[in-house]
């Protein structure tokens, strides 16, 4: 339904696309940047400095929102899919393969 690549530091969307008029990935990315930042702060507060967030999953009634961090938590890929059309395993594989491509391109 939608995808975005986001810079955590600035909250800026580096690239985005949506097949749904109801989802603006740039607006969603702004709010999800705060989710990522708060979770990173929680890791620090819990003295889990050796840990790093790999992904964050938000399950809605009809959608899956997957946030996959990369570049040591400096950027993330945000993917929204319809849960009736795509399984979590497929969504994770799509994000994994695309983040590998992004990493290789850098």
C-alpha positions in Angstrom: 0.0 0.0 0.0 2.8 2.4 0.9 6.6 2.6 1.4 9.1 5.2 2.5 12.8 5.5 3.3 13.3 7.9 6.2 16.2 9.7 7.8 15.8 9.3 11.6 17.9 12.3 12.5 15.9 14.8 10.5 12.6 12.9 10.1 12.8 13.7 6.4 11.4 11.2 3.9 14.2 10.4 1.4 11.8 8.5 -1.0 8.2 7.4 -0.9 5.4 5.8 -2.9 1.8 5.0 -2.1 -0.8 3.0 -4.0 -3.5 4.2 -1.6 -5.1 7.6 -1.4 -5.8 7.0 2.3 -2.1 6.6 3.2 0.4 9.5 2.9 3.7 7.8 3.6 5.4 11.1 4.3 3.0 12.0 7.1 3.2 8.5 8.5 7.0 8.6 8.3 7.1 11.7 10.4 5.1 10.1 13.2 7.0 6.8 12.9 10.3 8.7 13.2 9.1 9.6 16.7 8.3 6.0 17.5 11.8 5.0 16.5 13.5 7.8 18.5 11.5 7.0 21.6 12.3 3.3 21.3 16.0 4.2 20.9 15.8 6.4 24.1 14.1 3.5 25.9 17.1 1.2 25.0 19.5 3.8 26.4 17.4 4.3 29.6 17.3 0.5 30.1 21.1 0.4 29.7 20.8 -1.8 26.6 23.5 0.1 24.7 24.8 -3.1 23.1 21.4 -3.7 21.6 20.1 -2.2 18.4 16.6 -2.1 17.0 16.1 -4.3 14.0 12.5 -3.8 13.3 9.3 -2.5 14.8 5.9 -4.0 13.8 2.6 -2.3 14.2 -0.4 -4.6 13.6 -3.7 -3.0 12.8 -6.9 -4.8 12.1 -6.5 -4.7 8.3 -2.9 -3.5 7.9 0.7 -4.4 8.9 3.1 -1.5 9.3 6.7 -2.6 9.3 9.6 -0.3 10.2 13.0 -1.8 9.4 16.1 0.1 10.6 19.3 0.3 8.8 22.6 2.2 8.8 23.0 1.6 12.6 19.6 3.1 13.2 20.1 6.3 11.2 17.5 5.5 8.5 14.5 3.2 8.2 12.3 1.6 5.6 8.6 1.9 6.4 6.2 -0.5 4.6 2.4 -0.7 4.9 0.6 -3.8 3.5 -2.9 -5.1 3.7 -2.9 -8.0 6.1 -5.5 -9.8 4.0 -3.2 -9.8 1.0 0.3 -10.2 2.4 1.7 -12.2 5.3 4.1 -10.8 7.7 6.8 -13.2 6.4 6.4 -11.9 2.9 6.4 -8.3 4.1 9.6 -9.0 6.0 11.3 -10.6 3.0 10.4 -7.7 0.7 11.8 -5.2 3.2 14.9 -7.4 3.8 15.7 -7.8 0.1 15.2 -4.0 -0.5 17.3 -2.9 2.4 20.1 -5.2 1.1 19.9 -3.4 -2.2 19.9 0.0 -0.5 22.9 -1.0 1.5 24.8 -2.2 -1.5 24.0 1.0 -3.5 25.6 3.1 -0.8 
